[in-house]
Amino acid sequence: MSERLRWITAPHRGLYIHALAFQLSDSSTKCSFPGPKWGYLVGVGRSEVPSIDSHYDGADEDESDYFTRESAEQAALHFGQRVADVILEFE
C-alpha cells in the first residue's frame, strides 16, 4: 500500500461522519480488476475527530466495487449520513 491512511470528516445534522478508505490487499491478485479495490470504515459521532465514542462500521454489506480512494471515501460519507439520519430519528 503506497498511500498513507487518512481520516476525512464531514458534518451532517449536528453529527460528524468520519471516513477512512484503505486498499484491499488481495483483490487485485485473485481477480482481473482494472486496478486495486478499496474498502472503507465509517464512524458517526458527536466529536469533530474520530474517537472511541463514535459508532463504527465497515463496508461488509456494501457490494459495490471502489477502484479509487475518493470513490470509497464518497461512499463512506454517504453511508455515514444515512446512519446519522437513523440515529437522529431515534433520539
Residue pairs with C-beta under 8 A, 6 or more apart in sequence:
1 22
1 23
1 25
3 23
3 69
5 20
5 22
6 20
7 18
7 19
7 20
7 49
7 50
8 18
8 19
8 20
8 73
8 77
9 16
9 17
9 18
9 19
9 48
9 49
9 50
10 16
10 17
10 19
10 77
10 80
11 17
12 80
12 81
12 84
13 84
13 85
13 88
14 46
14 88
15 44
15 45
15 46
15 84
15 87
15 88
16 44
16 45
16 46
16 47
16 48
16 54
17 42
17 43
17 44
17 76
17 77
17 80
17 81
17 83
17 84
18 42
18 43
18 44
18 45
18 49
18 50
18 54
18 80
19 40
19 41
19 42
19 43
19 73
19 76
19 77
19 80
20 40
20 41
20 42
20 50
20 76
21 38
21 39
21 40
21 66
21 69
21 70
21 72
21 73
21 76
22 38
22 39
22 40
22 41
22 72
23 36
23 37
23 38
23 39
23 69
24 36
24 37
24 38
24 39
27 33
27 36
27 37
28 35
28 36
28 37
33 65
33 67
34 67
35 67
36 67
37 65
37 66
37 67
38 66
38 67
38 68
38 69
38 71
38 72
39 58
39 59
39 66
39 72
40 58
40 59
40 66
40 72
40 73
40 75
40 76
41 56
41 57
41 58
41 59
41 76
42 56
42 57
42 58
42 59
42 76
42 77
42 79
42 80
42 83
43 50
43 54
43 55
43 56
43 57
43 80
44 54
44 55
44 80
44 83
44 84
44 87
45 51
45 53
45 54
45 55
46 53
47 53
47 54
55 83
55 87
57 79
57 83
59 72
59 75
59 76
59 79
62 75
62 79
64 75
66 72
66 75
